Amino acid sequence: MADKCLQCGTAIIQPKRGGHRKYCSRHCSLYARSIAYHKANPRKYKSISSISCGTVGAISELRVIVDLLSRNFDVFRAVSPASSCDLMVFKDGEGLRIEVTTGHYSTTNKILYPTHSPDRYDTIAVVIGDEIHYLPDLNP
């Protein structure tokens, strides 16, 4: 007897022994679990899945720029995407190199983000939804 995959609707031929399969492939199974997790935990992982990665990165940079400008920093944005850092900021004559990245929360509420070479920046700004976390923290 053929059942249908709960994710994509493809016909599944059930094995003679060993239980009942709900998904046609590992991909469909993992995708369904991911969707179920994000629906159950909407505040833990704030992603913008319908927008390209490059656009999400640009949005994150602009959010950080607005935040830094509101804190009275002079902000300079890198022209080349291959620059050593995303932003250079100055306040009271001192400069800081800032790397901007988009992150998310783990299931234990730990901030997770892609690793970057720490010799290329002084502070990393992790953007999660509308929140910005500076590591190490910037003085107010």
N, C-alpha and C positions, 0 to 999 in steps of 0.2 A: 504494500500500500504506500502511495506517495503522499506525504504531507507537504505543506508549504513553509518556506523559511519565514520566520516572524519578522525579519528585517526587510528582505527584498521581494519575497513572494515566490522565489524560485522553488520548483518541485524538489523535494528531498526523498530519496529512496531510503527507507529506514533499514538499519542492519537487522539480520535475523536474530542476533543476540546482542546483548550489551546496552539495552536501554533505548531511549527515545531522543533523537536529535531534534533540536528546535531551530537550528540555523544551518544554512547550506555550506558555510565556510567559516574559518577562524576570523576572517576579516569582518563578516557580518556580525558575528558574535561580539567581537571587541567594539565595533562601532555601536551596536545596540547598548552595550554596557556603558560606554562613554556617554551616550545621550541620556541614559537613565541616571547616571551619576550627576551630570550637570543640571538636570531638571530637579533632582533632589537637593542639590547644594548650589543654588544659583549665586549666592554671595561669596562662596569660596573661590570660584574660578570665573573671573569676568573676562570673557573673550569676545572678540568681534569677528566671528567666524565667516561672515559674508563679505568681508573686506580683505583685500590682498595684504600680505605680510609687509610689503613696502609702505603701503598706506597706513597700516596700523603703527609702524615705526615712526612715520612722519607725524601722526596724530600725537603719539607719546612725546616726541620731541617738543612739539608746540605746546602741549600741556605743561611740560617742565619749564619751558621758556616763560610762559605766562606766570607760573608760580614764582620763578626767580625774579622776574621784573617786579612783581608785587612785593618782593622782599628787598627792593632797592639795589639789586645787582645790575651791573652793566653786562649784557649778554651778547655774545658773538657766536654765530652758528657757522659750522664748517660748510664750505662750498662743495667740497668733494666727498662722496660717500666713502672714499678710501682714506680719509683723514685719521690721524691717531686718536682723536676723541670727537665727540659730537658737538660739544659746546665749550666755550671759554668764557668764564665769568670773572668780573672784577668787582671788588667792594673794598673801600678804604685803602686803595692802592695795592691790594693783594689779589693775585690771580689764582684761579682753580680750573683744572681740566675736568670736565664732567662727561661721563659716558651714560647715555640714556638707553635703557632696555625695557622691554615689556615682560612682565612676570606673571605669576599666579600663586595661589596658596596651595599648599599640600593639604592632605586630609587632616593633618594635625595643626593646621593654621601656620605653618612655616612658610616664609617667603621663598619662592623658587624662581630662579631666573638663569638665562644662559651665562656661561662663564666668559669672561673677557680677560685679556692680559692686564694685570694690575699695574704694570709699569707704564701703561698708556693713559691713565687717568688718576685723579686725586680722589674723586667721589663718583660713585655710581648712583644714578637715579633710576629706581625700579618703579615702573608705572603699572598699577593693577586697577583697572577700571578708572574710577575718578580719584584714586589714592596715589600719592607719590611718596616713596620711601627713599631717603638719601642715606647711603652707607659709605663712609661714616656720616652721621647726622650733621647737617649744616647748622651753624649758630643762627638763632632767630633774628 
